[in-house]
Amino acid sequence: MQTRPRRLRKNPIIREMVAETRLSKEMFIYPYFVVKGSDVTEPIKAMPGINHFSVDTLIKDVEAGLKLGINKVLLFGVGEDKSEDGSSSYDSTSVIPEAIKELKKNFGANIYVITDVCLCAYTLHGHCGIIENDYVQNDVSVDALSKMALAHAQSGADMVAPSDMMDGRIEAIRNILDDNSFTETAIMSYAVKYASAYYGPFREAADSAPSHGDRKSYQMDFRNPDESLKEALLDEDEGADILMVKPALAYLDIISLVKDNTTLPVACYNVSGEYSMVKNAAQTGLIDEEKIVMENMHAFARAGANIIISYHTRDILENGWIE
């Protein structure tokens, strides 16, 4: 027998030397849910280990995270005034602009601040755009999203991440940022975002569940892989700096497909349902949490993700699951 693959699996030293996929802490982004008020650290029942933070407690948690190496955060605003047009999303006094300013004031260039740009947490109906004639209208929604992205950039955001899936919003956001001298503000597009059942816990966390209907008229049909390339390449042409695939675990084929067809960095979002299923199974003793989490993370990287957005990030670094 000339070929014995097991020779390269004999012990941990040789296995580490020939490993084809590697993770580093620099790949990870940690999401936060930010609420109004002060001294708020409120556990989110649907997402064990994840909290709502007010800006003051957010600062303390981010400071602790920086010591672990968590220097990239993705902010979601919760609890703002809701309206039909979601206008509080681009109010300069809302909680996300406040949080950005305080993070930059306290940590400067040591923290990289990314903000979610979507209307769902700011509208009475919970949809990601503005509804007229019982339908989520594209272009008027893009106008509001562009204003939201600009408000975040003006507050000091390093990157904006539109998650709405409206047509043409990357070009519109790039244009409004450039026209207002924010040419250095990057865009991470939720380029391939499927209408997925894996988002359930997030909707409790962000108070963003639709009051009626679903999001299938704007988020993608999970049966369609070819459409993912259309969406991703359109966003690349419109000026996105990073392309994201969401969800991640059930869409490894899509991560790989996008990675093989773009020169841009590819991110994936390890979403709330994926996270909460692991957490709940671990709490009941059904699985080994560390082993499952790290197997999932390696799967994302193996599929081609350069960047991983995950609620597991704090556990991974705090517990030393990667160096």
Buried (B, 14 or more C-beta within 10 A) or exposed (E): EEEEEEEEEEEEEEEEEEEEEEBEBEBBBBBBBBBBBEEBEBEBEBBBBBBBBBBBBBBEBBBEBBEBBBBBBBBBBBBBEBBEBBBBBBBEEBBBBBBBBBBBEBBEEEBBBBBBBBBBBBBEBBBBBBBEEEEBBBEBBBBBBBBBBBBBBBBBBBBBBBBBBBBEBBBBBBEBBEEEEBEEBBBBBBBBBBBBEBBBBBBBBBBBEBEEBEBEEBBBEBEBBEBBBEBBBBBBEBBBBBBBBBBBBBBBEBBBBBBEBBEBBBBBBBBBBBBBBBBBBBEEEEBEBBEBBBEBBBBBBEBBBBBBBBBBBBBBBBEEBBE
